[in-house]
Amino acid sequence: MNYSKKTVKDVDVNGKKVLLRCDFNVPMAKDGSGVITDDKRIRAALPTIQYLLDQGAAVIACSHMGKPVATFESYVKKQTEKGKDPASITQEKWKKSLAELSLKPVAARLGELLGKDIIMAADVVGPDAQAKAANLQPGQVLLLENTRFEKGETKNDPALAKAMADMAEVYVSDAFGAVHRAHASTAGVADYLPAVSGFLIQKELDFIGGALANPKRPLVAILGGSKVSSKIGVINNLLEIADTIIIGGGMAYTFSAAQGGTVGDSLLEEDWKDYSLEMIQKAKDKGVKLLLPVDTVIADAFAPDANSKVVNAGEIPEGWQGLDIGPETVKLYCEAVADAGTVIWNGPMGVFEFEKFAAGTKAVAEALSKTSAITIIGGGDSAAAVQQLGYADKMTHISTGGGASLEFMEGKELPGVACLLDA
């Protein structure tokens, strides 16, 4: 994949209407109050929005939020599948489910952060959006309603993409968290408008793309999380480019069992044992150092206050389960990153949500904060962990996309990046 793409700085937007795809899929309070519980994604979009306004553009921002059901028929089908009585499923309930995923609260927060009024459209490409887009002046910001309110969005419907594109003259993609999906607003619109990246996507391409294409060596990849199956593509791709691969988290027990160890009640993907052995062999053949845990912290229950002890890897008794890497493994892993040139980290080392079993993840985060290496955190749980543990400001780059950064590291083509103009 070509990581070198044109950015907002490569196009003249003065006096033009710019369709800007953001990632405003922010967490909301569960009580339906419309309160945003974390505005990080809105703040992340500000540099690109401010730049466009400073350059004299009129900004038409768009984003998805959650997974709304776009038609009443589909809503009835989904609710019936969940076992709801069809007679109890009403248009009102469907409309309420849509209202809870409106971008209106985002418009209010964005306005506060930018210090200006945001014009909110009542639809995506309907009469209200079209009228407001037509009247939009340079320096103004219009926010379209949730793109997934249109059933054609996730199908990458050309008619929807064209209707969105017709409102603007330039397309800027800045929603890295959504570029692995070929939707109308992430990829389809680029068929009808000159398409460039915003600053957020540019940063992701520079850091993750740079680490994959031309890393400062040694390149150390730390892979954690629960399942081997979800990281197959990443391990495979990194075996081609990394100098050292470190395995932690729940997936380590599948590697351990594959080598004949006992893992008690730990997370185990029986079907992936052969694959784990293949990876160990592949690492040997390619001269990649593959580090697996040598000891593990085990618990007698999956609970924050469970009894715990440290045992050697592959020696977990029945009735116990591994919930973190052990102290010897921590030492081994921290030494491996100390003299790295680049470190990519995706997935925690243990159940960091339980303080008692967060030591391994915390130690790795601390080791990364002290190294002089370029440190890249690959979104999702690892990003949450470094934020929660207070090391976020010590990392070179924290990816804004969970699924997108994973697919990026797998070497897959990302539709929302591939559609942008090459630099």
C-alpha positions as CSV (number, residue, x, y, z in Angstrom):
1,M,0.0,0.0,0.0
2,N,1.2,3.5,-0.8
3,Y,1.6,5.4,2.5
4,S,2.4,8.7,0.8
5,K,-0.8,10.6,0.2
6,K,-1.7,14.2,-0.6
7,T,-2.9,16.2,2.5
8,V,-5.0,19.3,3.1
9,K,-1.8,21.3,2.6
10,D,-1.5,20.1,-1.0
11,V,-4.9,21.6,-2.2
12,D,-6.3,25.1,-2.4
13,V,-9.4,25.3,-0.3
14,N,-9.9,29.0,-0.2
15,G,-13.5,29.9,-0.8
16,K,-14.3,26.2,-1.4
17,K,-16.8,23.9,0.4
18,V,-14.9,20.9,1.9
19,L,-16.6,17.7,2.9
20,L,-14.7,16.5,6.0
21,R,-15.1,12.9,7.2
22,C,-14.4,12.9,11.0
23,D,-14.6,10.2,13.6
24,F,-17.2,11.6,16.0
25,N,-18.2,8.2,17.2
26,V,-17.9,9.3,20.9
27,P,-19.1,7.4,24.0
28,M,-22.4,8.7,25.4
29,A,-23.9,8.4,28.8
30,K,-26.1,5.3,28.9
31,D,-29.1,7.1,30.4
32,G,-30.1,8.8,27.1
33,S,-29.3,12.2,28.5
34,G,-27.1,13.1,25.4
35,V,-24.0,13.7,27.6
36,I,-20.7,12.9,25.9
37,T,-18.5,11.0,28.4
38,D,-15.2,11.4,26.5
39,D,-14.7,14.1,23.8
40,K,-11.1,12.9,22.8
41,R,-12.2,12.1,19.2
42,I,-13.8,15.6,18.8
43,R,-10.6,17.3,20.1
44,A,-8.5,15.1,17.7
45,A,-10.4,16.6,14.7
46,L,-9.8,20.3,15.8
47,P,-6.4,20.9,14.1
48,T,-7.7,19.9,10.6
49,I,-11.0,21.8,11.1
50,Q,-9.2,24.9,12.3
51,Y,-6.7,24.8,9.4
52,L,-9.5,24.5,6.9
53,L,-11.3,27.5,8.4
54,D,-8.0,29.5,8.6
55,Q,-7.5,28.8,4.9
56,G,-11.0,30.3,4.0
57,A,-12.9,27.0,3.5
58,A,-16.5,26.3,4.4
59,V,-16.5,23.0,6.3
60,I,-19.2,20.3,5.9
61,A,-18.3,17.8,8.6
62,C,-19.8,14.2,8.7
63,S,-19.4,11.1,10.8
64,H,-21.1,8.0,11.9
65,M,-22.2,7.3,15.5
66,G,-22.9,3.8,16.8
67,K,-24.9,1.3,14.9
68,P,-28.3,2.8,14.2
69,V,-30.8,0.7,12.2
70,A,-31.6,2.8,9.2
71,T,-35.1,1.5,8.3
72,F,-38.1,0.6,10.4
73,E,-38.4,-2.8,8.6
74,S,-34.8,-3.7,9.6
75,Y,-35.5,-2.5,13.2
76,V,-38.5,-4.8,13.4
77,K,-36.4,-7.7,12.1
78,K,-33.6,-7.1,14.6
79,Q,-35.9,-6.7,17.6
80,T,-37.8,-9.9,16.6
81,E,-34.5,-11.8,16.4
82,K,-33.8,-10.6,19.9
83,G,-37.1,-12.3,21.0
84,K,-39.2,-9.1,21.3
85,D,-42.9,-9.4,20.7
86,P,-43.6,-7.9,17.2
87,A,-46.7,-6.2,18.6
88,S,-44.6,-4.2,21.1
89,I,-42.2,-2.9,18.3
90,T,-43.4,0.6,17.4
91,Q,-42.2,3.4,15.0
92,E,-41.8,5.6,18.2
93,K,-39.3,3.1,19.7
94,W,-37.4,3.0,16.4
95,K,-37.3,6.8,16.2
96,K,-36.1,7.0,19.9
97,S,-33.3,4.6,19.1
98,L,-32.2,6.9,16.2
99,A,-32.5,10.0,18.3
100,E,-30.1,8.5,20.9
101,L,-27.5,8.3,18.1
102,S,-28.0,11.8,16.8
103,L,-24.9,14.0,16.3
104,K,-26.6,17.0,17.9
105,P,-24.6,16.6,21.2
106,V,-21.4,16.5,19.1
107,A,-22.4,19.7,17.3
108,A,-22.8,21.4,20.7
109,R,-19.4,20.2,22.0
110,L,-17.6,21.0,18.8
111,G,-19.0,24.5,18.9
112,E,-17.7,25.0,22.5
113,L,-14.3,23.8,21.5
114,L,-14.1,25.9,18.4
115,G,-15.7,28.9,20.0
116,K,-18.2,29.3,17.2
117,D,-21.8,28.2,16.3
118,I,-22.0,24.9,14.4
119,I,-24.9,24.6,12.0
120,M,-26.6,21.2,12.5
121,A,-28.4,19.5,9.6
122,A,-31.5,17.5,10.3
123,D,-30.4,14.8,7.7
124,V,-27.4,13.6,5.7
125,V,-28.3,14.4,2.1
126,G,-32.0,15.4,2.5
127,P,-33.5,18.8,1.8
128,D,-32.3,20.3,5.1
129,A,-28.6,19.3,4.6
130,Q,-28.7,20.4,1.0
131,A,-30.2,23.8,1.7
132,K,-27.8,24.4,4.5
133,A,-24.8,23.3,2.5
134,A,-25.8,25.5,-0.4
135,N,-26.0,28.6,1.9
136,L,-22.7,27.7,3.8
137,Q,-20.2,30.6,3.8
138,P,-16.4,30.4,4.2
139,G,-15.5,30.2,7.9
140,Q,-18.7,28.4,8.8
141,V,-19.1,24.7,9.9
142,L,-22.0,22.5,9.0
143,L,-22.4,19.1,10.7
144,L,-24.5,16.5,8.8
145,E,-26.6,14.1,10.8
146,N,-25.2,10.5,11.5
147,T,-24.2,9.1,8.2
148,R,-25.5,5.6,9.2
149,F,-29.0,7.0,9.3
150,E,-28.7,6.4,5.5
151,K,-29.0,2.7,4.7
152,G,-26.7,3.2,1.7
153,E,-23.8,4.3,3.9
154,T,-22.4,0.9,5.0
155,K,-23.2,-0.5,1.5
156,N,-21.0,2.2,-0.1
157,D,-24.0,3.1,-2.3
158,P,-22.8,5.3,-5.2
159,A,-26.0,7.4,-5.2
160,L,-25.5,8.3,-1.5
161,A,-21.7,9.0,-2.1
162,K,-22.5,11.2,-5.1
163,A,-25.3,13.1,-3.2
164,M,-22.7,13.8,-0.4
165,A,-20.0,14.8,-2.9
166,D,-22.4,17.1,-4.7
167,M,-22.5,19.4,-1.7
168,A,-18.8,20.1,-1.8
169,E,-15.7,20.7,-4.0
170,V,-13.0,18.9,-2.0
171,Y,-13.1,15.8,0.2
172,V,-10.8,15.5,3.2
173,S,-10.6,12.2,5.1
174,D,-9.6,12.4,8.7
175,A,-11.4,9.5,10.4
176,F,-8.6,6.9,10.8
177,G,-10.9,4.8,13.0
178,A,-13.2,4.2,10.0
179,V,-10.7,3.9,7.0
180,H,-10.7,0.1,7.1
181,R,-14.3,0.2,5.9
182,A,-15.4,0.9,2.4
183,H,-18.4,3.0,3.2
184,A,-20.0,5.9,1.2
185,S,-18.6,8.6,3.4
186,T,-15.1,7.0,3.9
187,A,-14.4,5.8,0.3
188,G,-17.3,6.3,-2.1
189,V,-17.2,10.1,-2.1
190,A,-13.6,10.0,-3.4
191,D,-15.0,8.8,-6.8
192,Y,-16.5,12.2,-7.2
193,L,-14.2,14.7,-5.5
194,P,-10.4,15.3,-5.2
195,A,-9.6,13.4,-2.0
196,V,-6.8,14.2,0.5
197,S,-6.0,13.3,4.1
198,G,-6.4,15.5,7.1
199,F,-3.7,15.9,9.8
200,L,-4.9,12.9,11.9
201,I,-4.7,10.4,9.0
202,Q,-1.4,11.9,7.8
203,K,0.1,11.3,11.3
204,E,-1.1,7.7,11.3
205,L,0.4,7.1,7.9
206,D,3.7,8.8,8.9
207,F,4.1,6.8,12.1
208,I,2.6,3.4,11.5
209,G,3.3,3.4,7.7
210,G,6.9,4.6,8.5
211,A,7.4,1.8,11.1
212,L,6.2,-0.8,8.6
213,A,8.0,0.5,5.5
214,N,11.3,1.9,6.9
215,P,11.6,1.4,10.7
216,K,14.4,2.7,12.9
217,R,15.9,-0.6,14.1
218,P,15.8,-2.8,16.0
219,L,12.0,-3.0,15.5
220,V,10.3,-4.6,18.4
221,A,6.6,-5.6,18.2
222,I,4.7,-6.3,21.4
223,L,1.4,-8.2,20.8
224,G,-1.0,-9.0,23.6
225,G,-4.8,-9.3,23.9
226,S,-6.9,-12.3,24.3
227,K,-6.9,-14.2,21.0
228,V,-4.3,-15.6,18.6
229,S,-7.0,-15.8,16.0
230,S,-7.5,-12.0,16.0
231,K,-3.8,-11.3,15.5
232,I,-2.8,-13.9,12.9
233,G,-2.4,-11.4,10.1
234,V,-0.4,-9.0,12.3
235,I,2.0,-11.7,13.5
236,N,2.4,-13.0,9.9
237,N,3.2,-9.5,8.5
238,L,5.5,-8.5,11.4
239,L,7.5,-11.8,11.0
240,E,8.6,-10.3,7.7
241,I,9.8,-7.0,9.1
242,A,10.4,-7.1,12.9
243,D,13.6,-8.0,14.7
244,T,11.8,-9.1,17.9
245,I,8.2,-10.1,18.5
246,I,7.0,-10.3,22.1
247,I,3.8,-12.3,22.9
248,G,1.7,-11.6,26.0
249,G,-1.9,-11.5,27.2
250,G,-4.4,-14.4,26.8
251,M,-3.0,-15.5,23.5
252,A,0.2,-16.6,25.1
253,Y,-1.6,-19.6,26.7
254,T,-2.3,-21.0,23.2
255,F,1.4,-20.8,22.4
256,S,2.2,-22.5,25.7
257,A,-0.3,-25.3,25.2
258,A,1.0,-25.9,21.7
259,Q,4.4,-26.6,23.1
260,G,3.0,-29.2,25.5
261,G,2.4,-27.0,28.6
262,T,-0.5,-27.1,30.9
263,V,-2.7,-24.0,31.1
264,G,-5.4,-24.9,33.6
265,D,-8.5,-22.8,33.0
266,S,-6.7,-20.1,31.0
267,L,-8.0,-18.7,27.8
268,L,-7.1,-21.3,25.1
269,E,-7.8,-21.5,21.4
270,E,-7.4,-25.2,20.8
271,D,-7.9,-24.8,17.0
272,W,-4.9,-22.4,16.8
273,K,-2.2,-24.5,18.5
274,D,-0.8,-25.8,15.2
275,Y,-0.7,-22.2,13.9
276,S,1.2,-21.2,17.0
277,L,3.8,-23.9,16.3
278,E,4.1,-22.7,12.7
279,M,4.7,-19.1,13.9
280,I,7.5,-20.3,16.3
281,Q,9.1,-22.2,13.4
282,K,8.7,-19.3,11.0
283,A,10.4,-16.9,13.5
284,K,13.3,-19.3,13.7
285,D,13.6,-19.6,10.0
286,K,13.6,-15.8,9.5
287,G,15.9,-15.1,12.4
288,V,13.2,-13.1,14.3
289,K,13.5,-13.3,18.1
290,L,10.1,-14.5,19.4
291,L,9.7,-14.0,23.1
292,L,7.1,-15.9,25.0
293,P,6.3,-15.7,28.8
294,V,8.6,-17.7,31.1
295,D,6.3,-17.2,34.1
296,T,2.8,-16.2,34.7
297,V,0.5,-14.7,37.4
298,I,-2.4,-17.1,38.0
299,A,-5.7,-16.7,39.8
300,D,-8.3,-19.1,41.2
301,A,-11.1,-17.1,39.6
302,F,-11.6,-14.3,37.0
303,A,-12.1,-11.6,39.7
304,P,-10.3,-8.5,40.9
305,D,-9.8,-10.0,44.3
306,A,-9.0,-13.6,43.4
307,N,-6.2,-15.5,45.1
308,S,-3.1,-15.3,43.0
309,K,0.4,-16.8,42.8
310,V,3.3,-17.0,40.3
311,V,4.1,-20.2,38.4
312,N,6.4,-21.1,35.5
313,A,4.8,-20.8,32.1
314,G,3.2,-24.1,31.0
315,E,2.7,-25.2,34.6
316,I,-0.7,-23.9,35.4
317,P,-2.7,-26.3,37.6
318,E,-6.4,-27.2,37.1
319,G,-8.8,-24.7,38.6
320,W,-6.4,-21.8,38.0
321,Q,-6.0,-19.4,35.1
322,G,-3.3,-17.0,33.9
323,L,-4.3,-13.3,34.2
324,D,-0.9,-11.6,33.8
325,I,2.7,-12.1,32.8
326,G,5.0,-12.9,35.7
327,P,8.0,-10.9,37.2
328,E,10.7,-12.8,35.2
329,T,8.8,-12.3,32.0
330,V,8.4,-8.6,32.9
331,K,12.2,-8.3,33.2
332,L,12.8,-10.2,29.9
333,Y,10.3,-8.0,28.0
334,C,11.5,-4.7,29.5
335,E,15.1,-5.5,28.5
336,A,14.0,-6.2,24.9
337,V,12.5,-2.8,24.5
338,A,15.3,-0.9,26.3
339,D,17.6,-0.6,23.2
340,A,14.9,-0.8,20.5
341,G,14.8,1.8,17.7
342,T,11.0,1.4,17.1
343,V,8.4,-0.3,19.3
344,I,4.9,-1.1,18.1
345,W,2.5,-2.3,20.9
346,N,-0.9,-3.7,20.3
347,G,-2.8,-5.5,23.1
348,P,-2.3,-5.6,26.9
349,M,-0.2,-8.1,28.7
350,G,-2.9,-9.2,31.1
351,V,-6.3,-8.2,32.7
352,F,-5.2,-4.6,33.3
353,E,-8.7,-3.6,34.2
354,F,-8.1,-5.5,37.5
355,E,-5.4,-3.6,39.4
356,K,-4.0,-6.8,40.9
357,F,-3.3,-8.1,37.4
358,A,-2.2,-4.9,35.7
359,A,1.5,-5.1,36.8
360,G,2.7,-6.6,33.5
361,T,0.9,-4.1,31.3
362,K,2.1,-1.3,33.6
363,A,5.7,-2.4,33.5
364,V,5.7,-2.6,29.7
365,A,4.1,0.9,29.5
366,E,6.7,2.3,31.9
367,A,9.6,0.6,30.0
368,L,8.2,2.3,26.8
369,S,8.1,5.6,28.5
370,K,11.8,5.4,29.4
371,T,13.1,4.2,26.1
372,S,14.5,6.6,23.4
373,A,12.8,4.5,20.7
374,I,9.9,5.7,18.6
375,T,6.9,4.2,20.5
376,I,3.7,3.5,18.6
377,I,0.6,2.3,20.5
378,G,-1.8,0.5,18.1
379,G,-5.2,1.8,19.3
380,G,-7.9,-0.2,21.1
381,D,-7.1,-1.7,24.5
382,S,-3.4,-0.8,24.5
383,A,-4.4,2.8,24.0
384,A,-6.9,2.6,26.8
385,A,-4.2,1.0,29.0
386,V,-1.6,3.7,28.5
387,Q,-4.2,6.4,29.1
388,Q,-5.5,4.7,32.2
389,L,-2.0,4.0,33.6
390,G,-0.9,7.6,33.0
391,Y,1.8,7.0,30.3
392,A,0.0,8.5,27.3
393,D,2.0,11.7,27.1
394,K,5.3,9.7,27.1
395,M,4.5,7.8,23.8
396,T,5.5,9.0,20.4
397,H,2.2,8.1,18.8
398,I,-1.1,6.6,20.0
399,S,-3.3,5.4,17.1
400,T,-6.9,6.7,17.0
401,G,-8.1,3.5,15.3
402,G,-8.4,0.0,16.9
403,G,-9.6,-2.1,13.9
404,A,-8.0,0.2,11.4
405,S,-4.5,0.1,13.0
406,L,-4.7,-3.7,13.3
407,E,-5.5,-4.1,9.6
408,F,-2.8,-1.5,8.8
409,M,-0.3,-3.6,10.7
410,E,-1.5,-6.7,8.8
411,G,-0.4,-5.0,5.6
412,K,-4.0,-4.9,4.3
413,E,-5.1,-2.1,2.0
414,L,-7.3,0.3,3.8
415,P,-10.1,1.5,1.5
416,G,-10.4,4.9,3.1
417,V,-6.7,5.5,2.5
418,A,-6.3,3.8,-0.9
419,C,-8.9,6.2,-2.3
420,L,-6.9,9.3,-1.5
421,L,-4.7,11.0,-4.1
422,D,-1.1,9.9,-4.1
423,A,1.5,12.5,-3.1
